Amino acid sequence: MNDFVVKDFGSKMPKSERLVLRLLTDSKSLTQEEIAEKTKLSERTVKYALKALVSGKLVFENASFCDMRRKNYSIKGGVKI
C-alpha cells in the first residue's frame, strides 16, 4: 500500500479535519465525544469532520464493543501528516 501524505491536500482540507486527523495519528482509537473533548471543537464540527474523513477513506469507523451505539474512529495505515 502506498503511503498517503495529507500535506498533498494543502489548503483544501478544512482545519477541523486536519486537527481531528492529527489527533487520531497520536491515538489508537477514539469516540466522537473524546475527539470533541480533546480538540475543544463542537460535537457537530467533529461529526462533520469525521464524516468527511471516513468518506475520504482516511479514517476507519468501527462499532464500540462496550456500547454498540457508539463508534470508534482510528486512522488508516499509511496515512502521514
C-alpha positions as CSV (number, residue, x, y, z in Angstrom):
1,M,0.0,0.0,0.0
2,N,1.4,3.4,-0.9
3,D,1.7,6.0,1.8
4,F,-0.8,8.8,1.6
5,V,0.5,12.2,2.6
6,V,-2.1,14.6,3.9
7,K,0.1,17.6,3.0
8,D,-0.8,17.0,-0.6
9,F,-4.3,18.3,0.2
10,G,-2.8,21.7,1.1
11,S,-5.5,24.2,1.9
12,K,-8.3,22.1,0.5
13,M,-8.8,20.2,3.8
14,P,-10.5,22.3,6.5
15,K,-8.6,23.0,9.7
16,S,-11.1,20.9,11.7
17,E,-10.4,17.8,9.6
18,R,-6.7,18.3,9.9
19,L,-7.0,18.7,13.7
20,V,-9.0,15.5,14.0
21,L,-6.7,13.6,11.7
22,R,-3.6,14.7,13.7
23,L,-5.3,13.7,17.0
24,L,-6.1,10.3,15.6
25,T,-2.5,9.7,14.5
26,D,-1.4,10.2,18.1
27,S,-4.2,7.9,19.5
28,K,-5.1,4.3,18.9
29,S,-8.9,4.8,18.7
30,L,-11.3,7.5,20.0
31,T,-15.0,8.1,20.1
32,Q,-16.6,11.3,18.7
33,E,-17.1,12.6,22.2
34,E,-13.5,12.0,23.1
35,I,-12.3,13.8,20.0
36,A,-14.5,16.8,20.7
37,E,-13.3,16.9,24.3
38,K,-9.6,16.7,23.3
39,T,-9.8,19.2,20.4
40,K,-12.2,21.6,22.0
41,L,-14.3,21.5,18.8
42,S,-18.1,21.2,19.0
43,E,-19.5,17.8,18.6
44,R,-21.3,18.9,15.4
45,T,-18.0,20.1,13.9
46,V,-16.3,16.8,14.9
47,K,-19.2,14.8,13.4
48,Y,-18.9,16.7,10.1
49,A,-15.0,16.3,10.0
50,L,-15.3,12.6,10.8
51,K,-17.9,12.1,8.1
52,A,-15.6,13.7,5.5
53,L,-12.5,11.7,6.7
54,V,-14.4,8.4,6.6
55,S,-15.8,9.1,3.1
56,G,-12.3,10.1,2.0
57,K,-11.1,6.8,3.3
58,L,-8.6,8.3,5.7
59,V,-10.3,7.1,8.8
60,F,-11.9,3.8,9.9
61,E,-15.3,3.8,11.7
62,N,-15.8,0.8,14.0
63,A,-18.5,-0.1,16.4
64,S,-17.6,0.1,20.1
65,F,-17.8,-3.3,21.9
66,C,-18.5,-1.6,25.2
67,D,-21.5,0.3,23.8
68,M,-22.8,-0.6,20.3
69,R,-24.5,2.8,20.0
70,R,-21.1,4.5,19.9
71,K,-18.5,4.3,17.2
72,N,-14.7,4.3,17.5
73,Y,-12.6,6.1,14.9
74,S,-9.0,5.2,14.0
75,I,-6.6,6.3,11.3
76,K,-5.9,4.0,8.4
77,G,-2.4,2.7,8.0
78,G,-0.1,4.5,5.6
79,V,-1.6,8.0,6.3
80,K,1.1,10.6,7.0
81,I,0.7,14.1,8.1
